[in-house]
Amino acid sequence: MKTRYMDELTTERFGRPCGTIFATGTPLSNSIAEMYTIQRYLQYDLLMEKDLSHFDAWCSTFCEPQTSIELSPEGLNY
């Protein structure tokens, strides 16, 4: 809600939403759900326009399931 409010304020001033900037790579490295959350903060109107307002719809558009073996954090087991 706060990011959309900031976008409303800056749209009136600059003609396009630019009220919030996230300068971090952390959400991209944690999980795909966090990527969706960040996109909801920064491109809420676009997601609504493209009918991708729910995580399942967004994920089925941009994600591809992949099964793979992953090393444990200790590096000892898979």
Backbone as JSON Lines, residues from 0, in Angstrom:
{"i":0,"aa":"M","n":[0.83,-1.17,0.0],"ca":[0.0,0.0,0.0],"c":[0.89,1.26,0.0]}
{"i":1,"aa":"K","n":[1.98,1.22,0.76],"ca":[2.86,2.39,0.81],"c":[3.55,2.64,-0.52]}
{"i":2,"aa":"T","n":[3.97,1.56,-1.2],"ca":[4.65,1.76,-2.48],"c":[3.68,2.29,-3.53]}
{"i":3,"aa":"R","n":[2.44,1.82,-3.5],"ca":[1.45,2.34,-4.46],"c":[1.14,3.81,-4.17]}
{"i":4,"aa":"Y","n":[1.11,4.18,-2.89],"ca":[0.89,5.58,-2.52],"c":[2.03,6.46,-3.05]}
{"i":5,"aa":"M","n":[3.27,6.0,-2.87],"ca":[4.42,6.76,-3.37],"c":[4.37,6.86,-4.89]}
{"i":6,"aa":"D","n":[3.95,5.8,-5.57],"ca":[3.82,5.84,-7.02],"c":[2.76,6.86,-7.45]}
{"i":7,"aa":"E","n":[1.66,6.94,-6.7],"ca":[0.63,7.93,-7.02],"c":[1.18,9.35,-6.9]}
{"i":8,"aa":"L","n":[1.93,9.6,-5.84],"ca":[2.49,10.94,-5.64],"c":[3.46,11.32,-6.74]}
{"i":9,"aa":"T","n":[4.32,10.4,-7.13],"ca":[5.33,10.73,-8.14],"c":[4.76,10.72,-9.54]}
{"i":10,"aa":"T","n":[3.69,9.97,-9.78],"ca":[3.07,9.98,-11.1],"c":[2.51,11.36,-11.39]}
{"i":11,"aa":"E","n":[1.9,11.96,-10.39],"ca":[1.36,13.31,-10.57],"c":[2.48,14.31,-10.87]}
{"i":12,"aa":"R","n":[3.64,14.08,-10.29],"ca":[4.74,15.02,-10.45],"c":[5.56,14.78,-11.71]}
{"i":13,"aa":"F","n":[5.84,13.51,-12.04],"ca":[6.73,13.2,-13.16],"c":[6.03,12.55,-14.35]}
{"i":14,"aa":"G","n":[4.76,12.21,-14.23],"ca":[4.03,11.61,-15.34],"c":[4.16,10.09,-15.45]}
{"i":15,"aa":"R","n":[4.96,9.49,-14.59],"ca":[5.09,8.03,-14.55],"c":[5.45,7.64,-13.12]}
{"i":16,"aa":"P","n":[5.08,6.42,-12.7],"ca":[5.4,6.02,-11.34],"c":[6.89,5.82,-11.15]}
{"i":17,"aa":"C","n":[7.47,6.48,-10.15],"ca":[8.89,6.3,-9.85],"c":[9.16,6.61,-8.38]}
{"i":18,"aa":"G","n":[8.2,6.28,-7.53],"ca":[8.31,6.64,-6.12],"c":[9.11,5.67,-5.28]}
{"i":19,"aa":"T","n":[9.37,4.46,-5.77],"ca":[10.08,3.47,-4.97],"c":[11.16,2.82,-5.82]}
{"i":20,"aa":"I","n":[12.34,2.69,-5.24],"ca":[13.45,2.01,-5.91],"c":[14.02,1.0,-4.93]}
{"i":21,"aa":"F","n":[14.14,-0.24,-5.37],"ca":[14.76,-1.29,-4.54],"c":[16.12,-1.58,-5.16]}
{"i":22,"aa":"A","n":[17.18,-1.27,-4.46],"ca":[18.54,-1.47,-4.97],"c":[19.2,-2.61,-4.21]}
{"i":23,"aa":"T","n":[18.73,-3.83,-4.42],"ca":[19.28,-5.0,-3.75],"c":[19.14,-6.22,-4.64]}
{"i":24,"aa":"G","n":[20.01,-7.16,-4.5],"ca":[19.93,-8.43,-5.23],"c":[19.5,-9.56,-4.33]}
{"i":25,"aa":"T","n":[19.35,-9.29,-3.05],"ca":[19.03,-10.34,-2.07],"c":[17.74,-11.09,-2.39]}
{"i":26,"aa":"P","n":[16.61,-10.43,-2.68],"ca":[15.39,-11.19,-2.94],"c":[15.51,-12.16,-4.12]}
{"i":27,"aa":"L","n":[16.38,-11.84,-5.07],"ca":[16.54,-12.73,-6.21],"c":[17.25,-14.01,-5.84]}
{"i":28,"aa":"S","n":[18.03,-14.0,-4.8],"ca":[18.79,-15.19,-4.43],"c":[18.09,-16.05,-3.39]}
{"i":29,"aa":"N","n":[17.01,-15.57,-2.78],"ca":[16.37,-16.34,-1.72],"c":[15.3,-17.3,-2.24]}
{"i":30,"aa":"S","n":[14.27,-16.8,-2.88],"ca":[13.22,-17.69,-3.39],"c":[12.42,-17.0,-4.49]}
{"i":31,"aa":"I","n":[11.75,-17.8,-5.28],"ca":[10.95,-17.27,-6.39],"c":[9.74,-16.49,-5.84]}
{"i":32,"aa":"A","n":[9.24,-16.88,-4.69],"ca":[8.11,-16.15,-4.1],"c":[8.51,-14.73,-3.72]}
{"i":33,"aa":"E","n":[9.75,-14.54,-3.29],"ca":[10.22,-13.2,-2.97],"c":[10.37,-12.35,-4.22]}
{"i":34,"aa":"M","n":[10.73,-12.98,-5.32],"ca":[10.81,-12.23,-6.59],"c":[9.43,-11.72,-6.98]}
{"i":35,"aa":"Y","n":[8.42,-12.56,-6.81],"ca":[7.05,-12.15,-7.1],"c":[6.64,-10.99,-6.19]}
{"i":36,"aa":"T","n":[6.99,-11.07,-4.92],"ca":[6.64,-10.01,-3.97],"c":[7.29,-8.69,-4.36]}
{"i":37,"aa":"I","n":[8.56,-8.73,-4.74],"ca":[9.24,-7.51,-5.17],"c":[8.58,-6.93,-6.42]}
{"i":38,"aa":"Q","n":[8.19,-7.79,-7.35],"ca":[7.53,-7.29,-8.55],"c":[6.17,-6.68,-8.21]}
{"i":39,"aa":"R","n":[5.48,-7.25,-7.23],"ca":[4.21,-6.64,-6.8],"c":[4.44,-5.25,-6.22]}
{"i":40,"aa":"Y","n":[5.55,-5.06,-5.51],"ca":[5.86,-3.73,-4.99],"c":[6.12,-2.75,-6.12]}
{"i":41,"aa":"L","n":[6.91,-3.16,-7.09],"ca":[7.4,-2.22,-8.09],"c":[6.55,-2.14,-9.35]}
{"i":42,"aa":"Q","n":[5.79,-3.17,-9.69],"ca":[5.0,-3.16,-10.93],"c":[3.58,-3.66,-10.69]}
{"i":43,"aa":"Y","n":[2.97,-3.2,-9.62],"ca":[1.63,-3.66,-9.25],"c":[0.62,-3.45,-10.37]}
{"i":44,"aa":"D","n":[0.6,-2.26,-10.94],"ca":[-0.38,-1.96,-11.99],"c":[-0.2,-2.85,-13.21]}
{"i":45,"aa":"L","n":[1.03,-3.11,-13.59],"ca":[1.31,-3.97,-14.74],"c":[0.84,-5.41,-14.48]}
{"i":46,"aa":"L","n":[1.07,-5.92,-13.28],"ca":[0.61,-7.26,-12.94],"c":[-0.92,-7.34,-12.99]}
{"i":47,"aa":"M","n":[-1.59,-6.31,-12.5],"ca":[-3.05,-6.29,-12.56],"c":[-3.53,-6.24,-14.01]}
{"i":48,"aa":"E","n":[-2.87,-5.44,-14.82],"ca":[-3.23,-5.29,-16.23],"c":[-3.08,-6.6,-16.99]}
{"i":49,"aa":"K","n":[-2.04,-7.36,-16.67],"ca":[-1.76,-8.63,-17.35],"c":[-2.46,-9.82,-16.68]}
{"i":50,"aa":"D","n":[-3.29,-9.55,-15.69],"ca":[-4.03,-10.58,-14.94],"c":[-3.09,-11.57,-14.26]}
{"i":51,"aa":"L","n":[-2.03,-11.05,-13.67],"ca":[-1.06,-11.88,-12.95],"c":[-1.02,-11.46,-11.47]}
{"i":52,"aa":"S","n":[-2.19,-11.18,-10.92],"ca":[-2.25,-10.67,-9.56],"c":[-2.06,-11.76,-8.5]}
{"i":53,"aa":"H","n":[-2.17,-13.02,-8.87],"ca":[-1.99,-14.12,-7.93],"c":[-0.68,-14.84,-8.24]}
{"i":54,"aa":"F","n":[-0.05,-15.34,-7.19],"ca":[1.25,-16.0,-7.35],"c":[1.19,-17.16,-8.32]}
{"i":55,"aa":"D","n":[0.14,-17.98,-8.26],"ca":[0.04,-19.14,-9.15],"c":[-0.01,-18.73,-10.62]}
{"i":56,"aa":"A","n":[-0.73,-17.68,-10.93],"ca":[-0.8,-17.2,-12.31],"c":[0.56,-16.66,-12.75]}
{"i":57,"aa":"W","n":[1.21,-15.92,-11.88],"ca":[2.53,-15.37,-12.19],"c":[3.55,-16.49,-12.38]}
{"i":58,"aa":"C","n":[3.52,-17.45,-11.47],"ca":[4.5,-18.55,-11.52],"c":[4.3,-19.41,-12.77]}
{"i":59,"aa":"S","n":[3.07,-19.68,-13.15],"ca":[2.84,-20.49,-14.34],"c":[3.27,-19.76,-15.62]}
{"i":60,"aa":"T","n":[3.38,-18.45,-15.56],"ca":[3.84,-17.66,-16.7],"c":[5.36,-17.59,-16.77]}
{"i":61,"aa":"F","n":[6.02,-17.4,-15.63],"ca":[7.45,-17.12,-15.63],"c":[8.34,-18.24,-15.08]}
{"i":62,"aa":"C","n":[7.76,-19.3,-14.55],"ca":[8.57,-20.35,-13.9],"c":[8.45,-21.67,-14.64]}
{"i":63,"aa":"E","n":[9.48,-22.46,-14.5],"ca":[9.49,-23.8,-15.07],"c":[9.98,-24.76,-13.99]}
{"i":64,"aa":"P","n":[9.17,-25.75,-13.62],"ca":[9.61,-26.67,-12.57],"c":[10.83,-27.46,-13.02]}
{"i":65,"aa":"Q","n":[11.75,-27.67,-12.08],"ca":[12.97,-28.4,-12.38],"c":[13.36,-29.22,-11.16]}
{"i":66,"aa":"T","n":[13.57,-30.5,-11.35],"ca":[14.0,-31.37,-10.28],"c":[15.5,-31.55,-10.39]}
{"i":67,"aa":"S","n":[16.19,-31.32,-9.28],"ca":[17.65,-31.49,-9.29],"c":[18.13,-31.87,-7.9]}
{"i":68,"aa":"I","n":[19.31,-32.43,-7.84],"ca":[19.92,-32.78,-6.57],"c":[20.61,-31.54,-6.03]}
{"i":69,"aa":"E","n":[20.42,-31.31,-4.73],"ca":[20.98,-30.12,-4.11],"c":[21.87,-30.52,-2.94]}
{"i":70,"aa":"L","n":[23.02,-29.93,-2.84],"ca":[23.96,-30.2,-1.77],"c":[23.48,-29.54,-0.49]}
{"i":71,"aa":"S","n":[23.63,-30.25,0.64],"ca":[23.22,-29.69,1.93],"c":[24.11,-28.49,2.29]}
{"i":72,"aa":"P","n":[23.66,-27.62,3.17],"ca":[24.47,-26.45,3.55],"c":[25.83,-26.83,4.13]}
{"i":73,"aa":"E","n":[25.91,-27.99,4.78],"ca":[27.2,-28.42,5.34],"c":[28.14,-28.92,4.25]}
{"i":74,"aa":"G","n":[27.62,-29.29,3.11],"ca":[28.43,-29.79,2.01],"c":[28.76,-31.26,2.13]}
{"i":75,"aa":"L","n":[28.07,-31.97,3.01],"ca":[28.38,-33.38,3.24],"c":[27.42,-34.33,2.55]}
{"i":76,"aa":"N","n":[26.16,-33.96,2.42],"ca":[25.12,-34.84,1.88],"c":[24.37,-34.14,0.74]}
{"i":77,"aa":"Y","n":[23.67,-34.96,0.01],"ca":[22.78,-34.42,-1.03],"c":[21.37,-34.43,-0.57]}
